[in-house]
């Protein structure tokens, strides 16, 4: 009887772990991808940077929620990996802030509604290059490094997810 109860809770925890790990990783990868796009492509962010930042900020809430639920199970399985996952989440916020700085500086000092009418294309390009020089290159390097770290973390997490799936099947 007691074995059935323990088995039920282990399977429930395994299912939760599988869902949270995959969801956390997918959300992180999507966010980093959006940051890299915004830093590399002039059209990706568009004239209204609030759209990109709002979308990624909403996804950051998902990351926080998944991480909160994932953390206890990760701590039980692998403390070192748990620390890496937490550090990656912190770096996600750092890259967000660096990308926001870049996007704000790339817009220049003219408000959006005036810029389209009064700012020349050359001036817009100059602001973008200056912003890239000031914070963009560093943000791009941080985003790419984070993307690599997330892939490395997923390599380990994927094995754990596979083991949790086996427990669910058994």
N, C-alpha and C positions, 0 to 999 in steps of 0.2 A: 504494500500500500504506500509506504513512505517513498519507495523508489519511483512510483508513478507520479507522486507529487513533485519530487525533485526533477524528474524527467520533464514534466510539464513546464516548470519554471526555467529549466535550462533551454528548452525549445523556444519558449517565449522570449527569453533574453537573446537567444541566437537570432531569432527573427527580427527583433528590434535592432540588434547590432548590424545585421546585414542591410536593413533599410537605411539606418542612420549613416553608416559608413559610405554607402554608395551615394546617398543624397548629398551628404557633406562634400564629398569629392566633386560631384557633378556641379554643384553650385559654385564651388571655389574655381573650378576650371572655367566655367562660363564667365565669372566675374573677371578673372585675369585675362581671358580672351577679349572681353570688351575693353579693358584698360589698354591692352596692347593695340587693339584696333584704333582706339582714340588717339594713342600716341603716334601711330604710324600713318594713319590715313586722314588727310585733311577733311574728307567728307564724312568720316565715321561719326564724329561728334556733332557735326552740323553747326549751324549758327547758334543753336540753343543748347548750351552745355548741360543745362538742368535736366534734360531728358536722359542723357547717359548717366549722370550722377544719381538721379532719382531711381532709375532702374537698378543700378548696382547697389544702391543703399537698401532697397527693398530686399534684394537677394542676400545682402549681408545679414539682415535679420534672420533669414532662413539658415544661413551658415551658423549663426550664433545659437539658434534653437537646436539644430542637429548636433552641434558640438556639445551643448549642454547635456543632451541625452546620451551622446556617444562616450563622453569622458569617463563615466564610472566603469563602463565595460572595458574601455581601453586601458584604464589604470589596472584593472584586474589581469588583463592579458599581457600587456607590455608597457611598462612605465616609460621606457626610453622613447617608444613610438608615441605615446601620449604626449610627452614633452615636445616632440617634433610637430605633432599635429597642432598643439597649442601655439607654438612659435610660428607655424605657417599661418594660422588664423590671425595672429598679431601682425605679421608681415602683410597680410591682405589689406588690413586697415592702413598700414603705412603706405602701401602702393596706391591705395585709394586717395589718400591725402596728397601724395606727390602728383598723381594724375590730375586731381582737381586744381592744384596750383598751376600745373602746366596749362590746362584748359582756360583758366581764368586769365593768365598772362597772355596766352595766345590770342585772346579776344581783343586785347589792347585796353585802353582806358576809356574808350567811347562806349556808351550804353548801346545795347543790341539794336534798339529801334532807330538810333541815329546812324549806327555803323553801316547799315546796308545802303543808306542814301548818301552819306557824306564821306566815308572812308574809302580810299582807292584800294584796288586790288594789291598794288605794290605795298601799301601800308599794312594791309592784313598779312601779307607774306612776311614782311619784316617783323611784325609782332610774333608770328609763329616761329620764325627762326630764332628770335631772341629768347622766346619762352623755351624753345627746345634746348638752346645753349644753357640757360639758367637752371632748368629743372627737368626738362624732357628727356635728355639722354640718361640721366641718373634714374629717372622713373622707368624708362624703358628697360634698362639693365636690371633694375629691381624686379620688374614684372616678369622678365624672362627667367631670372634666377628662381623666382617663386614658382613659376610654371614648371621648371625642372624639378624643384623640390616636391611639388605636388605629385608629379609622375613617380618620383622615387618612393614617396609615402604610399601611393596607391599600389605599387608593386608589393609592398609588405601587407597592406590592408587587404588586398585582393586575395592573398593566401588565407588570411584570417576569415574573410567572408566565405571563401570556399569551404573552410572547415566548419563554419557555422551552418552553411547550407547542407553539408553532409549530416550534421547533427539533426537538422530539421527533417531530412529524408528518413533518418533511422528511427 
